[in-house]
Amino acid sequence: MIRIPREVLRSISESCSARYPEEACGFLIGRIEGGVRIVSRHTPARNSHTGDKNRRYLIDPLEYKAVEEETERAGLSIVGVYHSHPDAPAIPSEYDNLHAVPFLTYLIISVRRGTPVEFSSWILNEITGRLERDYLEILD
């Protein structure tokens, strides 16, 4: 389960709209309590994919490390990553499944014609190697 404040989700949506038609991506920052990922903020990342950025994203490992170190200094953790699916549903692609890592929540935002229309959360099942839907709670 992931809990995310509506204001953080709004900010993520704005970031995804601004980067449309490319896939936007970034980090979900917060803490884990009793297995629940509680997001307190997000940090946008640069899509460093060298191919079609309208269909793929890649977070540079050095950027990941820098954000992780900054986050840990603040007493928080990277609890997940987000990315947009321009003009596509908010479900994992085969590429998403192949590149998912354990312990992170994946928030996918469907952006249609520049407007975010759907959000879904996913987590890797380490037995099947596939992303499975995770419960997403939006906090007011």
Secondary structure, 3 states (H helix, E strand, C coil): CEEEEHHHHHHHHHHHHHHCCCCCEEEEEEEEECCEEEEEEEEEECCCCCCCCCCCCCCCHHHHHHHHHHHHHCCCEEEEEEEEEECCCCCCCHHHHHHCCCCCEEEEEEEECCEEEEEEEEEEECCCCEEEEECEEEEC
